[in-house]
Amino acid sequence: MAAATEIREAQRVVEGLMAAKAIVQKGWVQEEDAVDKSGKSVSTGSKSAIRFCPGGAIDRVLPGHGVVIRNLKEVMRGYFEKAARTSDIERWNDAPRRKKPEVIKAFVGAILLAKAMLQKIRQIEKGTVAKKAK
C-alpha cells in the first residue's frame, strides 16, 4: 500500500512539473513570483497573474500549505534545482543574463529526473509484488 502512495505522489510531481513548465512557457518573469499584465507583483494564486518565475509556477500548480503539498513542492523544487545545477531557484532565475529557454530547459531536465524516479518506484513495486507471489 505504501508503494501505491509513493507512485501517486511521484506521478503528482511529474504532472506538477509539466504543468509548471507550461505556465512558464506562457509567461516568464524575473525578480517576482508572479506579475499581472501591467508587470505588477501579484499572488501566484491571483486570477490576474500571467507571468511566473519557476518557484511561482510550482506554487501555482500546487496551491495550499498542507504538509503533503509542502513536501511535493519541495520535491519539485529539488528536481528543478538539480536540473539547473543550483541550490537556489530564485537566485538562479533572477540572474541578469538568464533567458527563458534556459528556464524551460531546466524544467525539461527536472521532468526527466522525476520520470526516472517514478520508473524506479514502479520497478521496486513490481519486484515487491513478484516476491509476494512466490
C-alpha positions in Angstrom: 0.0 0.0 0.0 2.8 2.4 0.8 4.3 1.9 -2.7 0.9 2.8 -4.3 1.1 6.1 -2.3 4.6 6.7 -3.4 3.7 6.1 -7.1 0.7 8.5 -6.8 2.9 11.2 -5.2 5.7 10.6 -7.8 3.1 11.0 -10.6 1.8 14.2 -9.0 5.4 15.5 -9.0 5.8 14.7 -12.8 2.4 16.2 -13.6 3.1 19.3 -11.4 6.5 19.9 -13.1 4.9 19.6 -16.5 2.1 22.0 -15.6 4.6 24.5 -14.1 6.7 24.3 -17.3 3.6 25.0 -19.4 2.8 28.1 -17.2 6.3 29.5 -17.6 6.2 28.8 -21.3 3.1 31.1 -21.5 4.8 33.8 -19.4 8.1 34.0 -17.6 9.3 36.7 -15.1 12.3 37.5 -13.0 12.5 39.2 -9.6 8.9 38.3 -8.7 6.9 35.1 -8.1 4.1 36.3 -10.4 3.0 39.5 -12.2 -0.1 40.8 -13.9 -0.3 42.2 -17.4 1.0 45.6 -16.2 4.0 44.0 -14.6 2.7 44.5 -11.0 3.6 41.8 -8.5 0.6 39.6 -7.6 0.0 36.4 -5.7 0.7 33.2 -7.5 -2.9 32.3 -7.0 -4.3 35.6 -8.4 -6.5 35.3 -11.5 -4.7 38.3 -12.9 -1.2 36.6 -12.7 0.1 36.0 -16.3 3.9 35.6 -15.9 5.7 33.4 -13.3 9.1 32.5 -12.1 9.8 28.8 -11.7 9.1 28.8 -8.0 5.9 30.8 -8.6 4.7 28.4 -11.2 5.3 25.5 -8.8 3.2 27.3 -6.2 0.5 28.0 -8.8 0.1 24.3 -9.7 0.1 23.2 -6.1 -1.8 25.8 -4.1 -2.0 25.4 -0.4 0.2 24.8 2.6 -0.6 21.4 4.0 2.2 19.0 4.8 1.7 16.8 1.7 1.6 19.9 -0.6 4.7 21.4 1.0 6.6 18.1 0.6 5.5 17.8 -3.0 6.6 21.4 -3.7 10.0 20.7 -2.1 10.5 17.6 -4.2 9.6 19.6 -7.4 11.9 22.4 -6.4 14.6 19.9 -5.7 14.3 18.3 -9.1 14.4 21.8 -10.7 17.5 22.8 -8.7 19.3 19.6 -9.6 18.5 20.0 -13.3 19.5 23.7 -13.2 22.6 22.8 -11.1 21.8 25.3 -8.4 20.7 25.3 -4.8 18.6 28.5 -5.1 15.9 28.6 -7.8 15.1 32.3 -7.2 18.8 33.4 -7.4 19.3 31.3 -10.5 16.2 32.5 -12.2 16.9 36.2 -11.4 20.5 36.1 -12.8 20.7 39.2 -15.1 21.6 37.1 -18.2 19.2 34.3 -17.6 16.9 33.6 -20.6 13.5 31.9 -20.8 14.9 29.0 -22.9 17.3 28.1 -20.1 14.4 28.0 -17.6 12.4 25.8 -19.9 15.4 23.5 -20.4 15.8 23.2 -16.6 12.1 22.2 -16.3 12.6 19.6 -19.0 15.6 18.2 -17.1 13.5 18.2 -13.8 10.7 16.3 -15.6 13.1 13.7 -16.8 14.6 13.2 -13.4 11.1 12.9 -11.8 10.0 10.4 -14.5 13.2 8.4 -13.8 12.3 8.3 -10.1 8.7 7.3 -10.9 10.0 4.4 -13.1 12.3 3.3 -10.2 9.4 3.3 -7.8 7.4 1.2 -10.2 10.2 -1.3 -10.7 10.6 -1.6 -7.0 6.8 -2.2 -6.6 7.0 -4.9 -9.4 9.8 -6.6 -7.6 7.9 -6.5 -4.3 4.8 -7.9 -6.0 6.8 -10.6 -7.7 8.4 -11.7 -4.4 4.9 -11.8 -2.7 3.6 -14.0 -5.5 6.3 -16.7 -4.9 
